Amino acid sequence: MSAEKYLVTGGAGYVGSVVATHLLEAGHRVTVLDDLSTGFREGVPEGAEFVEGRVQDAARWLDGSYDAVLHFAASSQVGESVVKPEKYWDNNVGGSMALLAAMRSAGVRRLVFSSTAATYGEPVSTPITETDPTAPTNPYGATKLAVDHMIASECAAHGLAAVSLRYFNVAGAYGAAGERHDPESHLIPLVLQVALGTRESISVYGDDYPTPDGTCVRDYIHVADLAEAHLAALAAAVPGEHLVCNLGNGNGFSVREVIDTVRKVTGHPIPEAAAERRAGDPAVLVASARTAHERLGWTPARADLAGIVEDAWNFTRRNA
Ligand SMILES: NC(=O)c1ccc[n+]([C@@H]2O[C@H](COP(=O)([O-])OP(=O)(O)OC[C@H]3O[C@@H](n4cnc5c(N)ncnc54)[C@H](O)[C@@H]3O)[C@@H](O)[C@H]2O)c1
């Protein structure tokens, strides 16, 4: 693809900064729009233009010189969404609605959106395909699903070319960018905090699930593989179509396998603390990434859990 100009909302955050880095490495021009609510100024890759602002005000910056928008900006803490749902409807749905309006008036007609496995809720079968029922079990997933529907109608009515990428569990690090959520809720960085000595033990929420070792199974996808899918999605987007693709490895790892892998990679004993199951935590969440393979020509290249954990561990130590 020849060099293009992209607006990356949320490009100071974990996934957005890695994707922005990949876009720059591929020779594209990038403007990051981020309000730094959960992102970091130093996360914006060198070479990207940075605008500190809200997606709700995207119309101020977006003009016809942009070829496409990659929309990462969102509130994404599942637990917080249960106690403060209004924040999630406002930021995720309100922000996306304002962005679509800004894109319509600027004539920017291509979008890649960060959707999530949380749109499916409790899976009806494994691996999960894009045609499976969507029944989110928390407001975060519900707001992301609402945005997917909003984008589908924008494509049908106004010819937008859009791809929603439904990430499963993103992990690992790339270059200077890695995972730094506050509070952290993702398993790998939490276990690494124990290895680093900033957390005493790792809580294992339920060990009596119908899985081989009784703990929950999740699909971990390396953030660099995920970034490559975004470049492929930009190239594959078709006017008038809303394409939805799961992004995962198609391989599940249990909580206990993750903890064991962290033990091997870091040499730390990682004490565990048994805890009650969390409401709305499905036993197994594994993606079928067949659509991404067929439509985007995308196959994850970094499916090895130890490699993902090593990259995350190197990032964690560098930023301790
Ligand atoms: N990390 C995962 O495992 C995962 C899984 C599924 C989906 N997602 C989705 O991927 C996207 C990125 O996730 P992440 O893990 O990088 O989160 P993150 O919190 O690190 O990044 C989000 C970025 O968006 C910015 N932001 C939030 N609201 C904004 C607004 N209104 N205007 C401008 N900027 C705003 C934040 O400051 C932050 O830099 C999110 O949309 C999330 O829902 C992430």
Ligand as a Chemical Component Dictionary entry (heavy atoms), coordinates in Angstrom:
data_LIG
# 
_chem_comp.id                   LIG 
_chem_comp.type                 NON-POLYMER 
_chem_comp.pdbx_formal_charge   0 
_chem_comp.three_letter_code    LIG 
# 
loop_
_chem_comp_atom.comp_id 
_chem_comp_atom.atom_id 
_chem_comp_atom.alt_atom_id 
_chem_comp_atom.type_symbol 
_chem_comp_atom.charge 
_chem_comp_atom.model_Cartn_x 
_chem_comp_atom.model_Cartn_y 
_chem_comp_atom.model_Cartn_z 
_chem_comp_atom.pdbx_ordinal 
LIG N1  N1  N 0  -5.961  -4.710 25.797 1  
LIG C1  C1  C 0  -6.835  -5.670 25.504 2  
LIG O1  O1  O 0  -6.634  -6.859 25.864 3  
LIG C2  C2  C 0  -8.069  -5.361 24.700 4  
LIG C3  C3  C 0  -8.934  -6.412 24.379 5  
LIG C4  C4  C 0  -10.072 -6.142 23.613 6  
LIG C5  C5  C 0  -10.319 -4.857 23.164 7  
LIG N2  N2  N 1  -9.480  -3.844 23.519 8  
LIG C6  C6  C 0  -9.782  -2.477 23.032 9  
LIG O2  O2  O 0  -8.626  -1.947 22.434 10 
LIG C7  C7  C 0  -8.574  -0.529 22.627 11 
LIG C8  C8  C 0  -7.242  -0.151 23.245 12 
LIG O3  O3  O 0  -7.093  -0.839 24.477 13 
LIG P1  P1  P 0  -5.800  -0.647 25.378 14 
LIG O4  O4  O 0  -5.620  -1.894 26.157 15 
LIG O5  O5  O -1 -4.697  -0.124 24.535 16 
LIG O6  O6  O 0  -6.320  0.486  26.386 17 
LIG P2  P2  P 0  -5.574  1.832  26.886 18 
LIG O7  O7  O 0  -6.385  2.329  28.028 19 
LIG O8  O8  O 0  -4.135  1.561  27.111 20 
LIG O9  O9  O 0  -5.724  2.802  25.632 21 
LIG C9  C9  C 0  -6.859  3.581  25.397 22 
LIG C10 C10 C 0  -6.384  4.978  25.038 23 
LIG O10 O10 O 0  -7.513  5.789  24.694 24 
LIG C11 C11 C 0  -7.390  7.057  25.334 25 
LIG N3  N3  N 0  -8.765  7.575  25.476 26 
LIG C12 C12 C 0  -9.799  7.044  26.191 27 
LIG N4  N4  N 0  -10.909 7.781  26.006 28 
LIG C13 C13 C 0  -10.584 8.795  25.164 29 
LIG C14 C14 C 0  -11.308 9.874  24.568 30 
LIG N5  N5  N 0  -12.597 10.077 24.822 31 
LIG N6  N6  N 0  -10.647 10.712 23.722 32 
LIG C15 C15 C 0  -9.314  10.538 23.440 33 
LIG N7  N7  N 0  -8.581  9.533  23.968 34 
LIG C16 C16 C 0  -9.214  8.673  24.826 35 
LIG C17 C17 C 0  -6.676  6.770  26.641 36 
LIG O11 O11 O 0  -6.007  7.897  27.179 37 
LIG C18 C18 C 0  -5.691  5.676  26.207 38 
LIG O12 O12 O 0  -4.469  6.224  25.758 39 
LIG C19 C19 C 0  -9.767  -0.177 23.493 40 
LIG O13 O13 O 0  -10.795 0.301  22.651 41 
LIG C20 C20 C 0  -10.161 -1.507 24.128 42 
LIG O14 O14 O 0  -11.530 -1.547 24.412 43 
LIG C21 C21 C 0  -8.355  -4.060 24.273 44 
# 
loop_
_chem_comp_bond.comp_id 
_chem_comp_bond.atom_id_1 
_chem_comp_bond.atom_id_2 
_chem_comp_bond.value_order 
_chem_comp_bond.pdbx_ordinal 
LIG N1  C1  SING 1  
LIG C1  O1  DOUB 2  
LIG C1  C2  SING 3  
LIG C2  C3  SING 4  
LIG C2  C21 DOUB 5  
LIG C3  C4  DOUB 6  
LIG C4  C5  SING 7  
LIG C5  N2  DOUB 8  
LIG N2  C6  SING 9  
LIG N2  C21 SING 10 
LIG C6  O2  SING 11 
LIG C6  C20 SING 12 
LIG O2  C7  SING 13 
LIG C7  C8  SING 14 
LIG C7  C19 SING 15 
LIG C8  O3  SING 16 
LIG O3  P1  SING 17 
LIG P1  O4  DOUB 18 
LIG P1  O5  SING 19 
LIG P1  O6  SING 20 
LIG O6  P2  SING 21 
LIG P2  O7  DOUB 22 
LIG P2  O8  SING 23 
LIG P2  O9  SING 24 
LIG O9  C9  SING 25 
LIG C9  C10 SING 26 
LIG C10 O10 SING 27 
LIG C10 C18 SING 28 
LIG O10 C11 SING 29 
LIG C11 N3  SING 30 
LIG C11 C17 SING 31 
LIG N3  C12 SING 32 
LIG N3  C16 SING 33 
LIG C12 N4  DOUB 34 
LIG N4  C13 SING 35 
LIG C13 C14 SING 36 
LIG C13 C16 DOUB 37 
LIG C14 N5  SING 38 
LIG C14 N6  DOUB 39 
LIG N6  C15 SING 40 
LIG C15 N7  DOUB 41 
LIG N7  C16 SING 42 
LIG C17 O11 SING 43 
LIG C17 C18 SING 44 
LIG C18 O12 SING 45 
LIG C19 O13 SING 46 
LIG C19 C20 SING 47 
LIG C20 O14 SING 48 
# 
